[in-house]
């Protein structure tokens, strides 16, 4: 079984060790490197090419926001999850715009972190549910109600059911179990939803669902 390879970047040794212990309780995850500042995180990421980087925002030399910008410039393919104490829209929006695949608060339960790692490793976005409202406020500015109603009317009842569960943070496997359908069928529904709503990932789809209060009849 191939393990998810993880780099932890945080300037506090005790935090790094705590995160390492949480991560390595999972059989399919391993910590391959640790960095104490953003500069070191960028260098190590380019060297070891981890699948996922757990990146603190506030670090010396180069902070987490600067680090993710540098990784983007260098073409690093690692998925970045921002770890922070900041439940602040500005930080969230900035890191998402720079390409962060996930955003998790440091006081979150360990299962939230694990779910975030699993999600971004599979190519999905993961924003801690308590922060979704902040993204909604930013990315739905100026959305045309007429446009939104038109898009919503394009969705089938089953697609609306799937979209509701995406908005709840469920993965495809969980949605399949919930709706008693195959995971392949869920993937097809998700693809159709993205096309109809003109969104590119699960986070944008969730934002749309919350903004327009989409519910099945």
C-alpha positions in Angstrom: 0.0 0.0 0.0 1.4 3.4 -1.0 1.4 5.8 1.8 0.5 9.5 1.5 3.8 11.3 1.9 3.6 14.5 4.1 5.8 17.4 4.9 5.0 19.4 8.1 6.1 23.1 8.2 5.7 24.9 11.5 8.2 26.9 13.6 7.2 25.2 16.8 8.9 21.8 17.4 6.1 20.6 19.7 3.5 21.4 17.2 5.4 19.5 14.5 5.8 16.5 16.8 2.1 16.6 17.7 1.0 16.7 14.1 3.4 13.9 13.2 1.9 11.7 15.9 -1.6 12.4 14.7 -0.8 11.7 11.0 1.2 8.6 11.6 -1.6 7.0 13.6 -3.1 6.5 10.1 -1.7 3.4 8.3 -1.7 5.1 4.9 0.2 8.2 5.9 3.8 9.0 6.7 5.8 12.2 7.5 8.8 12.4 5.2 10.1 15.8 6.2 9.7 18.6 8.7 10.5 22.3 8.3 10.8 25.1 10.9 10.3 28.0 8.5 8.9 28.8 5.1 12.2 28.9 3.3 13.1 25.5 4.6 9.7 24.2 3.6 10.1 25.3 0.0 13.5 23.8 -0.3 12.4 20.5 1.3 9.3 20.4 -0.8 11.3 20.7 -4.0 13.7 18.0 -2.8 11.4 15.3 -1.5 8.3 16.1 -3.5 5.7 15.2 -0.8 2.1 14.5 -1.7 0.8 16.9 0.9 2.3 19.8 2.8 0.8 21.0 6.1 1.9 24.6 6.1 1.6 27.0 9.1 1.0 30.6 8.1 3.1 32.4 10.7 6.7 31.3 10.3 10.1 33.2 10.3 12.2 34.1 7.3 9.4 33.2 4.8 5.8 32.9 6.1 3.3 30.3 4.8 1.6 32.6 2.4 5.0 33.6 0.8 6.0 29.9 0.8 3.0 28.7 -1.1 3.5 31.5 -3.6 7.1 30.4 -4.2 6.0 26.8 -4.5 3.5 27.8 -7.2 6.2 29.7 -9.1 8.5 26.7 -8.9 5.8 24.4 -10.3 5.6 22.2 -7.2 2.8 19.6 -7.5 2.4 19.0 -3.8 -1.0 19.8 -2.4 -0.8 22.4 0.4 -3.1 22.6 3.5 -2.8 25.8 5.4 -2.8 25.3 9.2 -3.5 28.4 11.2 -5.1 30.0 14.3 -6.6 32.7 12.0 -10.3 32.3 11.3 -10.0 35.3 9.1 -11.5 35.7 5.6 -8.5 37.7 4.3 -6.0 34.9 5.1 -8.4 32.2 3.8 -9.1 33.9 0.5 -5.5 34.8 -0.1 -4.2 31.3 0.4 -7.0 29.8 -1.7 -6.3 32.3 -4.5 -2.6 31.2 -4.3 -3.6 27.6 -4.8 -3.9 26.1 -1.3 -6.0 23.0 -1.6 -7.1 23.0 2.1 -7.5 25.3 5.1 -7.8 24.0 8.6 -7.7 25.8 11.9 -5.2 24.5 14.5 -7.9 24.0 17.1 -9.8 21.6 14.9 -10.3 17.9 15.9 -7.7 15.5 14.5 -10.3 13.8 12.3 -10.8 17.1 10.5 -7.1 17.2 9.7 -7.1 13.6 8.5 -10.1 14.2 6.3 -8.5 17.3 4.8 -5.3 15.3 4.0 -7.3 12.5 2.4 -9.4 14.9 0.4 -6.6 17.0 -1.1 -4.6 13.9 -1.8 -7.5 12.8 -4.0 -7.4 16.1 -5.9 -10.3 17.7 -4.0 -10.4 20.9 -2.0 -11.1 20.9 1.7 -12.0 24.0 3.6 -12.9 23.4 7.3 -16.8 23.6 7.4 -16.7 26.4 10.0 -14.8 28.6 7.4 -17.1 27.9 4.4 -19.2 31.0 5.2 -16.2 33.2 4.8 -15.5 31.9 1.4 -19.2 32.3 0.4 -19.1 36.0 1.4 -16.0 36.6 -0.8 -16.6 34.5 -3.9 -20.3 35.1 -4.3 -20.1 38.9 -4.5 -22.0 40.2 -7.5 -23.4 36.8 -8.4 -26.5 37.3 -10.7 -29.6 35.7 -9.2 -31.0 35.2 -12.7 -27.8 33.3 -13.6 -28.0 31.2 -10.5 -31.6 30.3 -11.0 -30.9 29.3 -14.5 -28.0 27.0 -13.5 -30.0 25.5 -10.6 -32.8 24.6 -12.9 -30.4 22.6 -15.0 -29.7 20.2 -12.2 -31.6 17.0 -11.8 -33.0 16.0 -8.4 -30.3 13.4 -8.0 -27.6 16.0 -8.8 -29.1 18.3 -6.3 -28.9 15.5 -3.7 -25.3 14.9 -4.5 -24.5 18.7 -4.4 -26.1 18.9 -0.9 -23.8 16.1 0.3 -20.8 17.8 -1.3 -21.7 20.9 0.6 -21.7 18.8 3.8 -18.1 17.9 3.1 -18.7 14.3 2.1 -16.3 12.4 -0.2 -17.5 10.4 -3.2 -17.3 7.1 -1.4 -19.4 8.5 1.5 -22.0 10.0 -0.9 -22.3 6.6 -2.7 -23.0 4.8 0.6 -25.5 7.5 1.6 -27.5 7.4 -1.6 -27.0 3.6 -2.3 -25.4 4.1 -5.7 -21.9 3.3 -7.0 -18.9 5.5 -6.6 -18.6 5.7 -10.4 -22.1 7.0 -10.6 -21.3 9.7 -8.0 -18.3 10.7 -10.0 -20.5 11.1 -13.1 -22.9 13.3 -11.2 -20.2 15.4 -9.7 -18.7 16.0 -13.2 -22.1 17.0 -14.5 -22.7 19.4 -11.6 -19.3 21.1 -12.2 -20.2 21.6 -15.9 -23.7 22.8 -15.3 -22.7 25.3 -12.5 -19.5 26.3 -14.3 -17.3 25.5 -11.2 -14.0 23.7 -11.1 -13.9 22.0 -7.7 -15.9 20.8 -4.8 -15.3 24.0 -2.7 -16.8 26.2 -5.4 -19.7 23.8 -5.8 -20.3 23.9 -2.0 -20.2 27.7 -2.0 -22.8 27.7 -4.8 -25.1 25.3 -2.8 -24.8 27.4 0.4 -25.3 30.7 -1.4 -28.4 29.7 -3.2 -29.8 27.4 -0.6 -30.1 24.5 -3.0 -32.3 21.7 -1.7 -34.1 18.8 -3.3 -37.9 19.1 -3.8 
